[in-house]
Amino acid sequence: MINLTAADFDERVLRSDTPVLVEFWADWCPPCRMIAPILEEIDAEYGDRLAVAKLNGDDHPGIVSRYGILGFPTLNLYRDGEVVHQIVGAKPKRRLLAELEGRL
């Protein structure tokens, strides 16, 4: 799983050749801690066709503001530099995969 910063966000997400699922999270967010192992599993299982990354929203408020993130966790799926899908809140793995199906 990729740990993003404001300095490398554009390069690693917007210019990526593969779709990137970015979790916007915060240390104080219990649902963020709940979803972390699920995202690790998705990264391990889909790593050949999907990059999974995370960005600490408290540390990088400019990126959070740029994408209109209002709560944590928020998952944005980027393809070709654009947000193609957004998931707000923690969900079970099967629901996350169902929402991503057909968008990768």
N, C-alpha and C positions, 0 to 999 in steps of 0.2 A: 504494500500500500504506500502511496506517495504522500509525503507531508509537504504541503504547499506553503509558500510565502507570497507576499505581494510582489516580490522581486522576480519570482519564477512562474507566476500564475499564467501570464499570457503565453509564454513559451511552452509550458508543459500541458496546458489545457486548450487554449484557443488555437494553437498551431499543431496540435497532436494529429497524427495520421489515423488514430483509432478513436472511437468514442471514449469519453472520460466521464465517469460518475464522481462528482465532487460532493462530499459531505461538508456542510458548513456547521460547525460545532462550537461548544464552549466547555471549559473545565467544570463549570458549576451545573451543567445540564445532565440530570440523571438519564433521560431518554437517549442522550448521545452515548453515554456509557453502555446502555443496553444494546444499542444497535452496532457498536464497534465490532464485536465478534462476528456478527452477521456479515458486515462489510468485508471483513478479513476472509471469510469463507467464499463470498462472491468473487473477491479478488483472486483467490487461489483457483477457483473453478472456471472463471471466465477470463482469466488473464491474457489469453491469446487473442481475444477480440474486444476486450473492455479493460481500460485502465481505471482503477479505483483510487481516489485521492481524498484528502481531507484538508480543510483550512480552518484554523482557529479564528472564529469571527471576532473575538475580543481583541486579538492581536492584530487583525487586519480589517478594521472597520471600513476602509475605503472600498475594498472589494465587496464587502457585504452591502454597502450602500449602492454600489454600481449595479448590482443584480437585484436590488429591492428585497433582500432577505429580511423577513420580519420576525422570524423565530427559529429556534434551534431544536432539533436538527432539521435542516432543509437539505435535500439532495437534488442537485441539478445535473441533468445529463446533457453534456455538450457534444455536438458533432459539427465538424467543419467550422469551429469558432462560434457557434450559436447554441443557445439553450433550446433543446428540443423537447424536454420534459422536466417537470418539477414534482418532487414528492415532499410533502411537509409532514413532519412527525415521524416517530419510530413505528415501524411496521414489522410483522414477522417476515422471515426470509421468503416464504412462498408468495406473499403479497407483493414484496419488492420485485421479485422476479416476474410476476404476472404483469406488473406495471411496466417493466423494462422490455418484456417480450415484444418483438416486432419493431423495436426502436433501436436495436443495436446494429 
